[in-house]
Amino acid sequence: MNNRLIQLALCCALLSCASCTEEVVPDYTGDHALYFYRGTYETIHVYQRDSLFYSFLSGGMNMERDTIYLDLRVMGGLQDRARRFAIKQENAGEPSAAQPGVHYVAFDDPGMTPLLQVPANANRYQMPVILLRDPGLREETVVLKLAIVENDEFKIGLEQQSSFQIKVSDQLMPTSAWRPGYAGGWAYVFGEYGPQKHWFVITYVGFTDLDGDVSTYPIDVRRFYNQQAREKLAEYNATHPVLTESNGQEVFFNAI
């Protein structure tokens, strides 16, 4: 895609965010508080909801850990110093719950201490969550449900946006918005679902929000990803055996 079209897609995305997806928080005069953002933030690539699915297959065979970032927002005035905040696992001990030190770096680990701080003069922060590639993830999906904890620096800002859920696996599974036999959702952008196509979209196209609502992405952004998929597949097939599903059917993407 040429630069002009990319710029157009970006402009459309930002206009869309400003008109319908940008979260409006009422004027706030209370204590300093934190919440997980919902919406698109300064990019055509990311729309943060209240949950996400992560597969280590998207990162490569040799990756032992990976870091994802969650958008936290601050209510209240700025401060000219860094401020620590607290996060806990809300579903500890439940079936299929992620285990600290096994599936993720615990939030009370000393190495996490400098990472759980809102920088000075900031009203937003990309909070890192470090995921670990346990061998058991090849057979199961675990759930890490996070919750903001009130401390002496921050209270809970928006109660309905005080938690976030991450599903972690070393497999690729159909999503509710892109699954076999479903013609809606991401099938509009990438066509009929297939495991190898799913792997290709995540690994080579770099798009992972396949659990998300396709309607939150402007049409030009959907076309951008569709074109990216077609171009990357042509490049891949030129240097590898033609990509196929396990039944021998060739993977392809129709233009939209």
C-alpha positions in Angstrom: 0.0 0.0 0.0 1.4 3.4 -0.9 2.0 6.1 1.7 -1.0 8.2 0.6 -3.4 5.4 1.2 -1.9 4.5 4.5 -2.2 8.2 5.6 -5.9 8.2 4.4 -6.6 5.0 6.4 -5.0 6.6 9.5 -7.0 9.8 9.1 -10.2 7.8 8.7 -9.4 5.8 11.8 -8.7 8.8 13.9 -11.8 10.6 12.7 -13.8 7.5 13.5 -12.3 7.4 17.0 -13.1 11.0 17.6 -16.7 10.6 16.5 -17.8 7.3 18.0 -15.2 5.2 19.8 -13.3 7.7 21.9 -14.3 7.3 25.4 -15.7 10.4 27.1 -15.0 10.6 30.8 -16.9 13.4 32.8 -14.9 16.1 34.4 -13.3 14.7 37.5 -12.4 16.5 40.6 -12.0 13.6 43.1 -9.0 11.6 44.2 -6.4 10.3 41.7 -7.7 7.1 40.2 -6.9 4.5 37.5 -9.0 2.5 35.0 -8.4 0.4 31.9 -9.1 2.3 28.7 -11.7 1.1 26.2 -11.4 2.2 22.6 -8.9 3.0 19.9 -5.8 5.0 20.9 -3.6 6.9 18.4 -3.3 4.0 16.0 -5.2 2.1 13.3 -3.9 -1.2 14.7 -5.2 -1.4 18.3 -8.7 -1.3 19.8 -8.6 -2.2 23.5 -11.6 -3.9 25.0 -11.9 -5.7 28.3 -10.1 -8.8 27.2 -7.7 -10.3 24.7 -6.4 -13.7 23.5 -2.7 -14.2 23.1 -0.9 -17.2 21.5 2.8 -17.7 21.6 2.6 -19.2 18.1 2.4 -15.6 16.9 5.8 -14.8 18.3 7.9 -17.7 16.9 9.2 -21.1 18.0 12.1 -19.8 20.1 10.3 -17.2 22.1 10.2 -18.1 25.8 8.4 -15.0 27.0 6.6 -12.0 25.5 5.3 -8.7 26.8 1.9 -7.3 26.0 0.8 -3.8 27.0 -2.5 -2.6 28.5 -3.6 1.0 28.3 -4.2 2.5 31.7 -5.7 6.0 32.1 -5.4 8.3 35.1 -8.2 10.4 36.5 -7.2 13.5 38.4 -4.5 16.1 38.0 -0.9 15.4 36.8 1.9 14.9 39.3 5.6 15.9 38.8 6.8 12.5 40.2 6.3 8.8 39.3 3.4 7.2 41.1 3.2 3.5 41.8 0.0 1.5 41.3 -1.1 -2.0 42.3 -2.4 -4.9 40.2 -3.6 -8.3 41.4 -4.8 -11.5 39.8 -8.5 -11.7 40.4 -9.1 -15.3 39.5 -6.2 -17.0 41.4 -7.1 -20.6 42.3 -10.0 -20.9 39.8 -10.0 -23.7 37.2 -7.7 -22.8 34.2 -6.3 -19.8 36.0 -2.8 -18.6 35.0 -0.2 -19.3 37.6 2.4 -16.6 38.6 5.9 -17.7 37.8 4.6 -20.3 35.4 2.4 -18.4 32.9 3.3 -14.8 33.8 5.8 -12.8 35.9 4.1 -12.1 39.2 3.2 -8.5 39.9 5.0 -8.7 43.3 8.2 -9.9 41.6 11.0 -7.4 42.3 11.6 -7.0 38.6 8.1 -5.7 38.1 8.4 -2.9 40.7 9.8 -0.2 38.4 7.3 -1.2 35.7 4.2 -0.6 37.8 4.5 3.1 38.0 2.8 5.9 36.1 5.6 8.3 35.0 5.8 11.9 36.2 3.4 14.3 34.4 1.5 11.5 32.7 -2.2 10.8 32.6 -1.8 7.4 30.7 0.5 4.5 30.9 1.1 1.4 28.8 1.3 -1.3 31.5 3.5 -4.3 30.7 2.3 -7.8 31.4 5.1 -10.4 30.9 3.8 -13.8 29.7 5.8 -17.0 30.0 5.7 -19.9 27.6 5.0 -22.9 29.8 5.0 -26.2 27.8 1.5 -26.9 29.2 0.1 -24.1 27.0 0.4 -26.4 24.0 -2.5 -28.4 25.5 -4.5 -25.8 27.4 -5.5 -22.2 27.5 -5.1 -20.3 30.8 -6.9 -17.2 31.9 -5.3 -14.2 33.7 -7.8 -11.8 35.1 -6.3 -8.6 36.3 -7.8 -6.0 38.7 -6.7 -2.6 39.8 -6.1 -2.4 43.5 -6.6 0.8 45.5 -3.4 2.0 47.2 -2.1 5.3 48.7 -1.6 6.8 45.2 -4.6 5.7 43.2 -8.2 4.7 43.8 -10.3 2.7 41.3 -11.5 5.1 38.7 -14.3 3.5 36.7 -15.6 0.4 38.5 -16.8 -1.3 35.3 -13.3 -0.7 33.8 -11.2 -1.9 36.8 -10.4 -5.4 35.4 -9.0 -6.9 32.3 -8.9 -10.6 31.2 -6.1 -12.2 29.1 -6.4 -15.7 27.7 -2.9 -17.3 27.0 -2.1 -20.3 24.9 0.5 -21.9 22.6 -2.2 -22.9 20.2 -4.4 -21.1 17.7 -8.1 -21.5 18.1 -11.1 -20.0 16.2 -12.5 -16.9 17.7 -16.2 -15.9 18.1 -15.6 -13.3 15.4 -13.7 -15.6 13.0 -14.6 -19.3 13.0 -15.3 -22.1 10.5 -18.6 -21.8 8.7 -19.2 -18.2 9.8 -19.5 -15.7 7.0 -19.6 -12.6 9.2 -17.0 -10.9 11.3 -13.4 -11.2 10.1 -14.4 -13.5 7.3 -15.3 -10.2 5.5 -11.6 -9.2 5.6 -9.7 -12.4 5.5 -12.2 -14.9 4.0 -13.2 -18.3 5.2 -11.5 -19.4 8.4 -8.6 -21.9 8.4 -6.0 -22.7 11.0 -3.1 -22.0 8.7 -4.7 -18.8 7.5 -5.2 -17.8 11.1 -1.5 -18.5 11.8 -0.5 -16.5 8.7 -2.6 -13.4 9.6 -1.1 -13.2 13.1 2.5 -14.1 12.1 3.0 -12.3 8.8 0.2 -9.7 8.6 0.7 -8.8 12.2 -3.0 -8.6 13.0 -4.1 -10.2 16.3 -7.5 -8.6 17.2 -9.4 -11.4 15.8 -11.7 -11.6 18.8 -12.7 -8.0 18.3 -15.6 -6.4 16.6 -14.8 -5.8 12.9 -17.2 -2.9 12.8 -14.9 -0.9 15.1 -12.4 -0.7 12.2 -13.2 1.8 9.4 -13.6 0.3 6.0 -10.3 1.7 4.8 -8.5 0.0 7.6 -10.2 -3.3 6.8 -9.1 -2.9 3.2 -5.6 -2.1 4.4 -5.3 -5.4 6.3 -6.9 -7.3 3.4 -4.3 -5.9 1.0 -1.5 -6.6 3.5 -2.7 -10.2 3.7 -2.6 -10.6 -0.1 0.8 -8.9 -0.5 2.4 -10.8 2.3 1.0 -14.1 1.1 2.4 -13.5 -2.4 5.8 -12.8 -0.8 5.6 -15.9 1.4 4.6 -18.2 -1.5 7.5 -16.9 -3.6 10.1 -18.1 -1.0 8.3 -21.1 0.6 6.1 -24.0 -0.5 2.6 -22.6 -1.3 0.7 -22.2 2.0 -2.1 -24.8 2.3 -4.4 -26.0 5.0 -4.0 -29.6 6.4 -6.5 -30.9 3.8 -4.3 -29.5 0.9 -6.5 -26.5 0.1 -4.5 -23.5 -0.8 -4.7 -20.5 1.4 -5.9 -17.3 -0.4 -7.4 -13.9 0.3 -9.9 -12.4 -2.0 -9.7 -8.6 -2.5 -12.5 -6.5 -0.9 
